[in-house]
Amino acid sequence: MLKRRILTAFIVIPPLVAALFYFPPGWIAVLFGLFIAVAAWEWATLSGMRGFFSRAAYVLFLLILGAAGMYSVLQQPSPIVSFLVSAGLWWLWALAELIGRQDVHKGMFATVSGRIVGGWLVLIPPWVAAIYLLGIDGEHPRALLLFLLVLVWVADSAAYAAGSVFGRTKLAPRVSPGKTVEGVVGGVVGVVLLAWLCGTMIWKFEPGLLARWIGLAVVTSLFSVVGDLTESKLKRIAGVKDSGHLFPGHGGVLDRIDALTAAAPVFLLGVITLMKF
């Protein structure tokens, strides 16, 4: 299984990074939209929608909503903060559900309609946030998006390594039995090192800004865990291990971007805040 995961990563990651640096923003938006479309199809399946046309209609409607939201914030950037704050509040609600409800079959995903609406709230904000990051001016305009992608990967990988070695305390046993508190701490440590290296070597932040940058990275990594657990909750309700089988050893697209769904809007909101203060 581990060999398959590594092989799949080596096949998928290089073309994605190349596209990030060499494709124009419009093509990157389309590429990310394809990932979101597949993830939406998987979400519809996990939500209990079985018919082809019902799932296709769900995907199409989600893409239309996402494209409309993207067009709105790119044409007039002022609504982006309200959009991101709304997304952040949704994820705080998801966190409260994870902490406060012992029964995974109750709460926001208890009904098909709740799961359907939840998919829009989960999948549209990261798509909009990722493309908005490309438009932020700076010496390294695409480095912010790449940093976000690497941050999520480092948080997940460091958490897996730390959890495998030191994991004792279950984080959310009813939702994801394999995740541990020690793993999350390991993920945070990895992210702190990444943020410090990038902040000092790439962006050359002064100490005060560097401290805030590292703080943003830590908060983003913690929200990535919430995104991961939220998708795990949906899979637990559906009674499946993976959202799909597109990537051997990795599951489906939703399994690959679950952490990013919460991390992306939170990270962008933090970046905008840092730019203003």
GIPE-V447254 format. One record per backbone hydrogen bond with DSSP energy under -0.5 kcal/mol. CO is the residue of the C=O (numbers start at 1). NH is the residue of the N-H. E is the energy in kcal/mol with one decimal. If there is no record, write none. Layout:
CO_NH_E, CO_NH_E
This chain:
1_5_-2.2, 2_6_-2.4, 3_7_-2.6, 4_8_-2.5, 5_9_-2.2, 6_10_-2.2, 7_11_-1.5, 8_12_-2.4, 9_13_-2.5, 11_15_-0.5, 12_16_-1.4, 13_17_-2.5, 14_18_-2.5, 15_19_-2.5, 16_20_-2.0, 17_21_-1.5, 18_22_-2.2, 19_23_-2.2, 24_27_-0.6, 24_28_-2.0, 25_29_-2.5, 26_30_-1.8, 27_31_-2.7, 28_32_-2.9, 29_33_-2.1, 30_34_-1.9, 31_35_-1.6, 32_36_-2.6, 33_37_-2.4, 34_38_-2.2, 35_39_-2.5, 36_40_-2.6, 37_41_-2.1, 38_42_-2.3, 39_43_-2.6, 40_44_-2.7, 41_45_-2.0, 42_46_-2.6, 43_47_-1.9, 44_49_-2.3, 45_48_-1.3, 48_50_-0.6, 51_55_-2.0, 52_56_-2.6, 53_57_-2.5, 54_58_-1.8, 55_59_-2.5, 56_60_-2.6, 57_61_-2.5, 58_62_-2.2, 59_63_-2.4, 60_64_-2.3, 61_65_-2.5, 62_66_-2.7, 63_67_-2.8, 64_68_-2.4, 65_69_-2.5, 66_70_-2.6, 67_71_-2.6, 68_72_-2.2, 69_73_-2.2, 70_74_-2.1, 71_75_-2.0, 72_76_-2.1, 76_79_-1.3, 77_80_-1.9, 78_81_-0.7, 79_83_-2.4, 80_84_-2.7, 81_85_-2.8, 82_86_-2.2, 83_87_-1.9, 84_88_-2.7, 85_89_-2.5, 86_90_-2.0, 87_91_-2.0, 88_92_-1.9, 89_93_-2.2, 90_94_-2.3, 91_95_-2.3, 92_96_-2.4, 93_97_-2.3, 94_98_-2.1, 95_99_-2.2, 96_100_-3.0, 97_101_-1.9, 100_102_-0.6, 102_104_-0.7, 103_106_-1.6, 107_110_-1.9, 111_115_-2.0, 112_116_-2.4, 113_117_-2.4, 114_118_-2.1, 115_119_-1.7, 116_120_-1.1, 117_121_-1.9, 118_122_-2.0, 119_123_-2.6, 120_124_-1.9, 122_126_-0.5, 123_127_-0.9, 124_128_-2.2, 125_129_-3.0, 126_130_-2.4, 127_131_-1.7, 128_132_-2.3, 129_133_-2.1, 130_134_-0.9, 131_135_-0.7, 132_135_-1.1, 133_136_-1.1, 135_137_-0.5, 138_141_-0.6, 140_143_-1.2, 140_144_-0.6, 142_146_-1.9, 143_147_-3.0, 144_148_-2.2, 145_149_-2.2, 146_150_-2.6, 147_151_-3.0, 148_152_-2.2, 149_153_-1.9, 150_154_-3.2, 151_155_-2.8, 152_156_-2.1, 153_157_-2.9, 154_158_-3.1, 155_159_-1.7, 156_160_-2.2, 157_161_-2.5, 158_162_-2.8, 159_163_-2.7, 160_164_-2.0, 161_165_-1.6, 162_166_-3.3, 162_167_-0.6, 163_167_-1.2, 168_170_-0.6, 169_181_-2.7, 172_175_-1.4, 172_176_-3.1, 176_172_-0.6, 176_179_-1.7, 179_171_-2.5, 179_172_-0.5, 180_184_-1.8, 181_185_-2.4, 182_186_-2.3, 183_187_-2.3, 184_188_-2.3, 185_189_-2.3, 186_190_-2.2, 187_191_-2.1, 188_192_-2.6, 189_193_-2.0, 190_194_-2.1, 191_195_-3.0, 192_196_-2.4, 193_197_-2.4, 194_198_-2.7, 195_199_-2.7, 196_200_-1.9, 197_201_-2.6, 198_202_-1.8, 198_203_-2.0, 199_205_-2.8, 206_210_-2.7, 207_211_-2.2, 208_212_-1.7, 209_213_-2.6, 210_214_-2.5, 211_215_-2.1, 212_216_-2.4, 213_217_-2.1, 214_218_-2.2, 215_219_-2.4, 216_220_-2.7, 217_221_-2.3, 218_222_-2.1, 219_223_-2.2, 220_224_-1.8, 221_225_-1.1, 222_226_-1.3, 223_227_-2.3, 224_228_-2.1, 225_229_-2.8, 226_230_-2.3, 227_231_-1.9, 228_232_-2.0, 229_233_-2.2, 230_234_-1.8, 231_235_-2.4, 232_236_-2.4, 233_237_-2.1, 234_238_-2.1, 235_239_-1.3, 235_240_-2.1, 246_248_-0.6, 247_250_-2.4, 247_251_-1.6, 251_247_-2.8, 252_256_-1.0, 253_256_-0.8, 253_257_-1.7, 254_258_-1.0, 257_261_-1.7, 258_262_-0.7, 259_262_-0.6, 259_263_-1.9, 260_264_-2.6, 262_266_-1.2, 263_267_-2.8, 264_268_-2.5, 265_269_-2.2, 266_270_-2.1, 267_271_-2.5, 268_272_-2.6, 269_273_-2.0, 270_274_-2.6, 271_275_-2.1, 272_276_-1.2, 273_277_-1.6
